[in-house]
Amino acid sequence: MYSKLFLFLSLFFTTQILCAQITKADGSTILTYDVDQQVTRLMEAAGVTGLSVGIINDNQPVYMMTYSYKNKALNQLGDNSTSFYAASLAKSLFAYLVMKMVDEKTIDLDKPLYTYLPKPLPEYDNYKDLAGDERWKLLTARHCLDHTTGFPNWRELNPKNNKKLEFFFTPGKQYAYSGEGIHLLQLVVEAISGKPLEQLAHEKVFLPLGMTRTSFVWQESFNDNVAYGHTVDEVPLDLIKRAEANAAGSMQTTIVDYTLFMSALMQGKGISPESKKEMLKPQIEIRSKYQFPTLSDELTVENRTIGLSYGLGWGLFKIPNGTAFFKEGHSDGWQHYVLCLPEQKIALLVMSNSSNAESIFKELFEKVAGVTIPWKWERFTPYKNTVKVPESVLATLAGDYQGEFKATVSIDNMGQLKVESKEARLPKSTLFPSSMETFFLKSAPVDMTFVKNTGGTVHKLIVRAEGQTFELVKK
C-alpha cells in the first residue's frame, strides 16, 4: 500500500517538474522537459562531459539540474551539490561584496585606492613594478570593477613577454579585462576591513544568502562531492585545491549556491537600489573585436549595434526588448556563463566542467532563454556535428604518415581515433569525424582528410591548419 502510494507520488511530482513552464525573453515558454532534451542533445553532440543549469523566473529559482559526469574516468555522476570551480564567476560576486561596502560607506568607488593603504602601492612586493609610473595614484575601485585599470589580464600574459605589471593606458581610458585589477581591489578591501577576503565574503555574502557550499578557499567538505575539469578529449584534469583566496578566481561553488546569489542580486537583496543600478549601468563602451587579447581597442559595428559595454563586475548588452547583463568563467576544463534579463526577471546560469561547453552556449541560450549572447566577441566557436564511423573503417586509417612532418594515427582502447606528431608539437589528441573521410580536432583549428587511391586503400592524409595545407603520405 505505502510503496504503491510512494511510487504514485514520485511519478506525479516528477511529471509536474518535467511539465513546468519556463518563460523566455520574448514571453514565450518552454517546458522543463524540453530544456532537459535540449541540454542532453547538445552535450552529446559536442562531447560536454558535465554541466549544471540554473534557471530563474520572476527573480526566483525555478529549475536546477546537473547532467552527466563529475569525473568521467571514474564513472562518477554529478548532482546539484557537486562543487565546481567557479573561475571568473568569482569576480561578479566580489563586485557585489564591494557594492555592499559602498552602501556602508567604507569605500568610495572614485576615491584613489592608495589613500586606503598604509603605504604607497609600489612599496608592496606585488606592485613594485609600478614604481616610476605615477598613474598608480589614479586607480579607483571603479577602474578595477569595470576593467579600465590599464593592466593586462595577468602580468604573466603581458604582451611584451616580460611578465611585469605595467600600465598600457591611463586608468579609465578604455576597457581591457584584467584579473590584476580585481586582485588589487582585494588588497584594498582587506586593508579597509582588517579581514581576509574569505571571512568577509562569508559574513557579508555566503551566510546571509544561504550559500553553504561556496568558498574562496578549499574546504574539506568539498572532498566528498567535487567535479574535476575535463579536456576536449574528456580526460579529467588534476584537482586544484586553492588555499589562498583570490577575488579574481579562486572560488568553489555549486549550481544551487550561485543560482541563489543571482536570485538575490536580481531582487536587490543586500544592496541598495542605488548600488544595484550603478553596478548594472554601462560604465565603459567595449571597443575590442574580441574579449581577448584584452588590450585591443578596435570598435566594431556589431559591438555598437548591441551596445556592448561593461558595468561594475558585469558585461552588458541590449536585446530587442530590454537589456541583459552577463558574466563568463573560463579556465582549463571549466567553462561557465550566466545571463540575466532584469526587465523580464529572467536568468539562465550554465556551469560546466568541460572544455567543450562553450561550443554549445550560443545554441543553448537561444533555445532556452531566447537570447543571442555576444558569442563572437567571446570567441565561442559553435560545435561541429559528428558522424558515427565503424571501427572497421577507423582501422583502415591507422598508420604512420610522412611529409613535411610525420604524424601517427592510431585507435585507443575506447575505439577513438587518435593523432600525434612530435614534429608538429601535437600531443596525442582525439580526431572527431565530420564525415567518413574528414576529421577535426577540438583542441586546435585543424581538419584532416584521409584520401583513398583507385584501389580503395587509404594512402594519403591532407592536413589543413591556420590557412595552410599539408600533404602526408601513408608509409
GUKOLVO-385466 format. One line per 5 residues: number of its first residue (from 1); their letters; for each residue x negated, z, y negated of C-alpha. Coordinates in Angstrom, 3 decimals, m for minus. Example, Ala and Ser with C-alpha at 12.3 -4.5 7.8 and 13.67 -1.06 7.14 Angstrom:
1> AS> m12.300/7.800/4.500; m13.670/7.140/1.060;
//
This chain:
1> MYSKL> 0.000/0.000/0.000; m2.630/1.120/m2.542; m5.066/m1.635/m1.517; m2.377/m4.293/m1.992; m1.458/m2.831/m5.385;
6> FLFLS> m5.132/m2.745/m6.429; m5.579/m6.377/m5.344; m2.458/m7.415/m7.229; m3.557/m5.641/m10.429; m7.082/m7.055/m10.157;
11> LFFTT> m5.752/m10.587/m9.790; m3.251/m10.008/m12.615; m5.808/m8.765/m15.129; m8.380/m11.401/m14.104; m5.750/m14.079/m14.704;
16> QILCA> m4.898/m12.529/m18.086; m8.566/m12.606/m19.119; m9.093/m16.183/m17.941; m5.930/m17.344/m19.718; m6.693/m15.590/m23.021;
21> QITKA> m6.967/m17.893/m26.013; m9.982/m18.188/m28.300; m9.478/m19.501/m31.834; m11.827/m22.229/m33.088; m12.907/m23.108/m36.627;
26> DGSTI> m10.038/m25.560/m37.244; m7.391/m23.134/m35.985; m7.006/m24.791/m32.593; m7.511/m22.718/m29.457; m9.410/m22.858/m26.197;
31> LTYDV> m8.697/m20.785/m23.078; m11.418/m18.401/m21.942; m11.166/m20.216/m18.598; m12.237/m23.397/m20.373; m15.050/m21.557/m22.156;
36> DQQVT> m16.275/m20.443/m18.756; m16.052/m24.003/m17.401; m17.927/m25.484/m20.377; m20.710/m22.899/m20.192; m21.284/m23.251/m16.457;
41> RLMEA> m21.178/m27.064/m16.667; m23.757/m27.168/m19.441; m26.010/m24.607/m17.788; m26.071/m26.597/m14.567; m26.662/m29.900/m16.372;
46> AGVTG> m29.594/m28.566/m18.415; m31.130/m26.099/m15.952; m30.394/m22.995/m18.037; m31.375/m20.020/m15.893; m29.325/m17.264/m17.520;
51> LSVGI> m27.060/m16.948/m20.526; m24.724/m14.450/m22.197; m21.826/m15.294/m24.504; m20.063/m13.079/m27.031; m17.011/m14.279/m28.986;
56> INDNQ> m15.378/m12.635/m31.997; m11.873/m13.453/m33.254; m10.205/m11.677/m36.174; m13.560/m9.889/m36.637; m13.164/m8.172/m33.243;
61> PVYMM> m14.969/m8.843/m29.929; m12.568/m10.694/m27.619; m14.797/m12.159/m24.927; m18.191/m11.292/m23.463; m19.631/m12.828/m20.316;
66> TYSYK> m23.040/m13.112/m18.671; m23.883/m16.035/m16.423; m26.407/m16.556/m13.644; m29.877/m15.046/m13.272; m31.833/m12.333/m14.999;
71> NKALN> m34.662/m13.107/m12.537; m34.245/m16.312/m10.566; m37.304/m15.792/m8.354; m35.784/m12.557/m7.061; m32.245/m13.995/m6.977;
76> QLGDN> m31.071/m11.224/m9.345; m27.914/m11.871/m11.370; m27.435/m10.535/m14.878; m24.434/m8.724/m16.346; m23.230/m7.638/m19.777;
81> STSFY> m25.533/m4.587/m19.694; m28.661/m6.611/m18.955; m31.360/m6.017/m21.567; m32.511/m9.194/m23.354; m35.488/m9.670/m25.617;
86> AASLA> m33.775/m10.393/m28.941; m36.675/m12.302/m30.556; m35.829/m13.144/m34.184; m32.256/m11.861/m33.976; m34.035/m8.623/m34.903;
91> KSLFA> m34.662/m9.953/m38.422; m30.962/m10.161/m39.269; m30.276/m6.655/m38.032; m33.226/m5.418/m40.098; m31.739/m7.164/m43.152;
96> YLVMK> m28.510/m5.209/m42.594; m30.562/m1.995/m42.455; m32.294/m2.868/m45.739; m28.949/m3.576/m47.423; m27.774/m0.108/m46.372;
101> MVDEK> m30.821/1.271/m48.188; m29.905/m0.839/m51.224; m26.492/0.834/m51.194; m28.228/4.221/m51.015; m30.377/3.141/m53.995;
106> TIDLD> m33.590/3.927/m52.127; m34.791/0.347/m52.509; m34.128/m2.348/m55.095; m34.105/m5.994/m53.990; m36.011/m7.131/m57.072;
111> KPLYT> m38.446/m4.305/m57.695; m42.067/m5.231/m56.779; m42.831/m3.846/m53.340; m46.234/m2.498/m54.276; m44.548/0.078/m56.550;
116> YLPKP> m43.149/1.796/m53.437; m46.554/2.138/m51.780; m49.128/4.909/m52.310; m51.988/2.428/m52.689; m52.455/m1.235/m53.627;
121> LPEYD> m51.359/m3.655/m50.900; m54.822/m5.216/m50.328; m56.179/m1.749/m49.508; m54.150/m1.771/m46.293; m56.172/m3.275/m43.438;
126> NYKDL> m53.372/m5.678/m42.557; m53.280/m7.085/m46.106; m56.919/m7.145/m47.183; m56.823/m10.962/m47.068; m54.691/m10.835/m50.247;
131> AGDER> m57.445/m9.268/m52.351; m58.282/m11.533/m55.267; m54.833/m13.146/m55.446; m52.687/m11.125/m57.847; m49.479/m12.746/m56.578;
136> WKLLT> m49.057/m9.844/m54.155; m47.769/m7.881/m57.169; m44.811/m10.287/m57.433; m43.457/m9.727/m53.909; m39.998/m8.153/m53.628;
141> ARHCL> m37.586/m7.272/m50.824; m35.512/m10.299/m51.801; m38.504/m12.587/m51.226; m39.025/m11.106/m47.781; m35.390/m11.396/m46.706;
146> DHTTG> m34.769/m14.921/m47.977; m38.163/m16.184/m46.734; m39.688/m17.092/m50.087; m42.851/m14.941/m49.937; m45.206/m17.921/m49.783;
151> FPNWR> m46.697/m16.682/m46.498; m46.970/m18.740/m43.300; m44.698/m17.687/m40.448; m47.590/m15.732/m38.926; m51.215/m15.656/m40.041;
156> ELNPK> m52.230/m16.921/m36.590; m50.273/m20.087/m37.460; m51.961/m20.605/m40.833; m52.180/m24.431/m41.165; m55.783/m24.057/m42.346;
161> NNKKL> m56.567/m22.632/m38.881; m58.377/m19.669/m40.436; m55.849/m17.079/m39.155; m55.711/m15.490/m42.609; m52.707/m14.173/m44.504;
166> EFFFT> m52.514/m16.029/m47.793; m50.084/m17.458/m50.304; m49.185/m21.129/m50.099; m46.916/m20.942/m53.142; m45.833/m18.390/m55.744;
171> PGKQY> m43.224/m15.980/m54.318; m39.673/m17.166/m54.949; m40.568/m20.824/m55.479; m39.325/m22.286/m52.163; m38.056/m21.445/m48.689;
176> AYSGE> m40.614/m21.082/m45.879; m39.627/m18.998/m42.860; m42.021/m16.076/m42.435; m42.181/m13.232/m39.951; m45.067/m11.891/m42.041;
181> GIHLL> m42.681/m11.273/m44.925; m40.305/m9.262/m42.732; m43.204/m7.250/m41.325; m44.410/m6.439/m44.844; m40.950/m5.203/m45.803;
186> QLVVE> m41.001/m2.959/m42.735; m44.159/m1.301/m44.073; m42.392/m0.601/m47.373; m39.180/0.634/m45.746; m41.144/3.067/m43.585;
191> AISGK> m43.092/4.276/m46.630; m39.891/4.873/m48.614; m38.060/6.688/m45.814; m41.040/8.502/m44.327; m39.709/7.473/m40.913;
196> PLEQL> m40.782/4.866/m38.348; m38.517/1.826/m38.040; m37.193/2.812/m34.609; m35.984/6.196/m35.831; m34.494/4.724/m38.993;
201> AHEKV> m32.674/1.955/m37.099; m31.358/4.446/m34.562; m29.959/6.719/m37.279; m28.537/4.034/m39.564; m27.504/1.228/m37.210;
206> FLPLG> m27.682/1.771/m33.447; m25.989/5.181/m33.269; m23.217/4.549/m35.842; m22.299/1.204/m34.236; m22.456/2.406/m30.618;
211> MTRTS> m25.408/0.172/m29.708; m26.556/2.290/m26.765; m28.931/m0.281/m25.211; m30.746/m1.550/m28.295; m34.196/m0.521/m29.481;
216> FVWQE> m37.186/m1.871/m31.419; m39.480/m0.381/m28.761; m39.265/m0.467/m24.984; m37.140/2.260/m23.373; m37.498/3.354/m19.759;
221> SFNDN> m33.731/2.979/m19.353; m34.167/m0.799/m19.675; m36.143/m0.989/m16.424; m33.042/m0.797/m14.224; m31.382/m3.872/m15.729;
226> VAYGH> m33.621/m6.266/m17.627; m33.802/m10.034/m17.945; m37.026/m11.996/m17.589; m37.682/m15.054/m19.710; m37.908/m18.334/m17.752;
231> TVDEV> m39.843/m21.544/m18.358; m38.279/m25.004/m18.487; m39.030/m25.171/m14.749; m37.073/m21.892/m14.292; m40.140/m19.842/m13.391;
236> PLDLI> m39.949/m16.195/m14.555; m42.459/m15.151/m17.208; m44.208/m11.788/m17.287; m42.093/m8.980/m18.711; m43.428/m7.645/m22.026;
241> KRAEA> m42.664/m4.016/m22.796; m43.279/m3.717/m26.540; m44.495/m0.253/m27.551; m44.837/m0.986/m31.289; m41.786/m1.664/m33.462;
246> NAAGS> m41.811/m4.949/m35.359; m38.791/m5.731/m37.535; m39.512/m9.431/m37.151; m39.128/m9.482/m33.381; m39.745/m6.551/m31.026;
251> MQTTI> m36.107/m5.636/m30.357; m34.364/m5.419/m26.980; m30.564/m5.626/m26.913; m27.559/m6.714/m24.830; m24.734/m9.148/m25.406;
256> VDYTL> m22.378/m6.187/m25.823; m24.530/m4.405/m28.405; m25.295/m7.428/m30.561; m21.669/m8.549/m30.496; m20.716/m5.061/m31.701;
261> FMSAL> m23.246/m5.406/m34.511; m21.868/m8.797/m35.544; m18.315/m7.482/m35.487; m19.325/m4.546/m37.696; m21.098/m6.829/m40.165;
266> MQGKG> m18.132/m9.180/m40.397; m15.841/m6.213/m41.044; m18.239/m4.850/m43.663; m18.807/m1.614/m41.813; m21.734/0.456/m43.030;
271> ISPES> m22.480/m1.589/m46.150; m20.693/m2.051/m49.451; m18.698/m5.201/m50.234; m21.307/m5.990/m52.901; m24.193/m5.802/m50.423;
276> KKEML> m22.362/m7.895/m47.849; m21.587/m10.524/m50.484; m25.221/m10.578/m51.667; m26.533/m10.857/m48.121; m24.345/m13.857/m47.338;
281> KPQIE> m24.805/m15.641/m50.660; m27.169/m18.633/m50.960; m30.436/m17.356/m52.391; m32.625/m20.424/m51.953; m31.991/m24.065/m51.071;
286> IRSKY> m33.659/m25.213/m47.851; m35.564/m28.393/m48.596; m37.552/m28.803/m45.374; m36.636/m31.582/m42.959; m37.152/m29.144/m40.088;
291> QFPTL> m37.325/m25.381/m39.872; m40.864/m25.718/m38.561; m43.501/m26.459/m39.771; m42.255/m23.721/m42.047; m44.269/m24.638/m45.168;
296> SDELT> m42.951/m28.188/m45.586; m40.861/m28.984/m48.687; m39.103/m32.337/m48.440; m35.450/m32.290/m49.468; m33.189/m34.255/m47.111;
301> VENRT> m29.782/m35.740/m47.842; m28.450/m34.102/m44.679; m29.513/m30.621/m45.856; m27.896/m31.085/m49.249; m24.703/m32.512/m47.717;
306> IGLSY> m24.086/m29.314/m45.749; m25.526/m27.015/m48.420; m28.222/m25.696/m46.092; m29.680/m22.563/m47.649; m30.844/m19.053/m46.908;
311> GLGWG> m29.250/m15.746/m47.778; m30.758/m12.346/m47.063; m31.608/m12.410/m43.362; m29.238/m15.289/m42.577; m29.164/m19.063/m42.795;
316> LFKIP> m26.116/m20.618/m44.484; m24.332/m23.983/m44.439; m20.963/m25.475/m45.319; m18.327/m26.523/m42.801; m15.242/m28.667/m43.612;
321> NGTAF> m13.011/m25.637/m44.080; m15.396/m22.960/m45.329; m18.878/m21.599/m44.888; m20.979/m20.432/m41.981; m23.926/m18.123/m41.566;
326> FKEGH> m26.291/m18.197/m38.623; m29.469/m16.888/m37.055; m31.559/m18.136/m34.166; m34.022/m16.366/m31.908; m36.818/m18.233/m30.156;
331> SDGWQ> m39.800/m17.280/m28.038; m41.302/m18.466/m24.766; m38.486/m18.055/m22.250; m35.932/m16.846/m24.823; m33.502/m18.895/m26.935;
336> HYVLC> m30.571/m17.404/m28.868; m28.116/m18.473/m31.549; m25.387/m16.670/m33.487; m22.854/m18.466/m35.680; m20.335/m16.691/m37.923;
341> LPEQK> m17.406/m18.138/m39.876; m16.378/m15.387/m42.336; m13.264/m17.104/m43.716; m11.914/m17.678/m40.201; m13.152/m14.245/m38.981;
346> IALLV> m14.770/m16.019/m36.011; m18.219/m15.691/m34.452; m19.981/m17.049/m31.374; m23.146/m15.441/m30.040; m25.261/m17.012/m27.305;
351> MSNSS> m28.305/m15.277/m25.803; m30.398/m16.890/m23.093; m33.471/m16.068/m21.020; m34.229/m19.755/m20.531; m36.477/m22.218/m22.341;
356> NAESI> m33.807/m24.887/m21.708; m30.966/m23.181/m23.577; m31.455/m24.818/m26.971; m30.771/m28.194/m25.363; m27.099/m27.192/m24.850;
361> FKELF> m26.487/m25.391/m28.164; m25.202/m28.445/m30.063; m22.569/m29.273/m27.472; m21.724/m25.657/m26.640; m20.987/m24.682/m30.258;
366> EKVAG> m18.981/m27.857/m30.806; m16.880/m27.265/m27.680; m16.318/m23.508/m28.067; m16.448/m22.899/m31.836; m15.533/m26.366/m33.102;
371> VTIPW> m18.578/m26.440/m35.415; m21.633/m28.679/m35.516; m24.650/m26.492/m36.189; m27.714/m27.879/m38.068; m29.300/m28.782/m34.749;
376> KWERF> m31.618/m31.493/m36.068; m33.136/m29.107/m38.615; m33.556/m26.568/m35.805; m35.178/m29.269/m33.603; m32.675/m28.601/m30.813;
381> TPYKN> m33.108/m31.694/m28.643; m29.943/m32.195/m26.536; m30.476/m32.171/m22.787; m30.717/m35.360/m20.746; m28.338/m35.943/m17.876;
386> TVKVP> m29.943/m35.899/m14.444; m29.014/m37.537/m11.165; m29.416/m36.415/m7.565; m32.300/m38.131/m5.786; m32.532/m37.724/m1.979;
391> ESVLA> m35.693/m36.003/m0.796; m36.412/m39.042/1.397; m36.670/m41.122/m1.789; m38.781/m38.486/m3.546; m41.221/m38.600/m0.634;
396> TLAGD> m41.969/m42.253/m1.400; m43.020/m41.312/m4.942; m45.576/m38.651/m3.996; m49.257/m39.519/m4.180; m52.236/m39.987/m6.492;
401> YQGEF> m52.019/m42.424/m9.404; m55.080/m43.680/m11.257; m55.538/m45.481/m14.563; m56.610/m44.224/m17.979; m56.234/m40.820/m16.373;
406> KATVS> m55.382/m39.501/m12.923; m52.008/m37.951/m12.055; m50.902/m36.336/m8.817; m47.228/m36.386/m7.833; m46.028/m34.009/m5.109;
411> IDNMG> m42.946/m32.275/m3.707; m42.785/m28.464/m3.724; m41.136/m26.258/m1.111; m37.890/m26.310/m3.125; m37.667/m30.087/m2.836;
416> QLKVE> m38.560/m30.674/m6.508; m40.838/m33.477/m7.655; m43.929/m32.204/m9.493; m46.648/m33.907/m11.509; m50.010/m32.655/m12.731;
421> SKEAR> m53.040/m34.141/m14.434; m56.159/m32.218/m15.329; m57.483/m35.146/m17.354; m54.283/m35.309/m19.430; m54.189/m31.495/m19.633;
426> LPKST> m50.823/m31.430/m17.906; m50.274/m28.422/m15.628; m48.079/m28.834/m12.563; m44.623/m29.495/m14.024; m41.223/m30.455/m12.683;
431> LFPSS> m40.097/m34.075/m13.016; m36.355/m34.380/m13.671; m34.621/m37.615/m12.585; m32.555/m39.600/m15.096; m32.262/m42.407/m12.513;
436> METFF> m33.638/m43.147/m9.053; m36.832/m44.519/m10.618; m37.171/m42.814/m14.030; m38.014/m39.139/m14.542; m38.786/m36.937/m17.547;
441> LKSAP> m40.471/m33.655/m18.418; m38.671/m30.856/m20.223; m41.934/m29.252/m21.287; m43.043/m32.310/m23.317; m41.569/m35.620/m24.591;
446> VDMTF> m42.788/m37.612/m21.590; m40.949/m40.175/m19.434; m42.267/m41.662/m16.177; m41.006/m44.701/m14.290; m42.009/m45.465/m10.697;
451> VKNTG> m42.337/m49.217/m10.066; m41.953/m50.923/m6.671; m43.702/m54.109/m5.549; m41.916/m57.069/m3.964; m42.118/m55.323/m0.609;
456> GTVHK> m40.152/m52.341/m1.914; m43.114/m49.947/m1.920; m43.905/m47.771/m4.939; m47.253/m48.972/m6.280; m47.282/m48.127/m9.973;
461> LIVRA> m46.360/m45.346/m12.442; m45.548/m46.124/m16.083; m46.031/m43.101/m18.362; m44.560/m43.035/m21.880; m45.690/m40.237/m24.202;
466> EGQTF> m45.708/m39.914/m28.002; m45.264/m43.639/m28.584; m47.971/m44.634/m26.110; m47.601/m46.286/m22.702; m49.990/m45.801/m19.784;
471> ELVKK> m50.018/m47.720/m16.508; m51.265/m45.870/m13.445; m51.740/m47.495/m10.033; m50.921/m45.621/m6.848; m54.012/m45.105/m4.666;
//
